[in-house]
């Protein structure tokens, strides 16, 4: 398993009974996590000493119970990167801390490339990978169908002092955008995608990962540079094993460019128990010098 274990400003304090207890900077949040089917380790009083608790509704969705007044948003850092944290109505905070293990990998790949690197970040959300790649010196194209998420990504880039970096922000359906890039003859040395299990584009375009993922990866083959650097796919779809991502990358990128393919679970260490909370899967293709 790939562990995001280099955090200082974030800590997964405990997990269990379908929930996780987290420290985001100085604030403690309690949120649902369906993977945590075991009992929690810390005492009940530790679980009650929280700043906010997200309760899932039996009818779907949920809401935050604030134990004390929280700032509308606050910042945390990961090494030299800064991000805004903001609890949303969908239990999320605007950042997936387990992705730090991929940020480190991408930064190392870009810095060691010794050549200009253009990165396409699809389903790019609030821009964790965009900020990491821009910090490493890459030119980045950030694409997401949600205008609000793209706005937050711009704010994260500015927060890290990287507003002057060559980053292009696009609000669009990713499949339509990739097709247009193909027609325009645009090329990228690296592609990142973090597709949802199910979703809709800005004009109602339907996305279902089992039906669409391989086709999108194949489509991306036509906008990969003749000398690509890496291709990364994240999946939070519980029904897709990491080996599925290995197979997708092997049948597409590796089939055309050779190189190495590696897929695994990604996870976060749990302080109270020493366990690891699984947080989806990641598949990586990288060139071989």
Buried (B, 14 or more C-beta within 10 A) or exposed (E): EBBBEEBEBBBBBBBBBBBBBBBBBEBBBBBBBEBBEEEBBBEEEBBEEBBBBBEBEEEEEBEBEEBEEBEEBBBBBBBEBBBBBBBEEEBBBBBBBBBBBBBBBBBEBBEEBEEEBBBBBBBBBBBBBBBBBBBBBBBBBBBBBBEEBBBBBBBBBEBBEBEEBEBEBBBBBBBBBBBEBBEEEBBBBBBBBBBBBEBEBEEEBEBEBEEBBBEBBBBBBBBBBEEBBBBBBBBBBEEBBBEBBBBBBBBBBBEEBEBEBBBBBBBBBBBBBEBBBBBBBBBBBBBEE
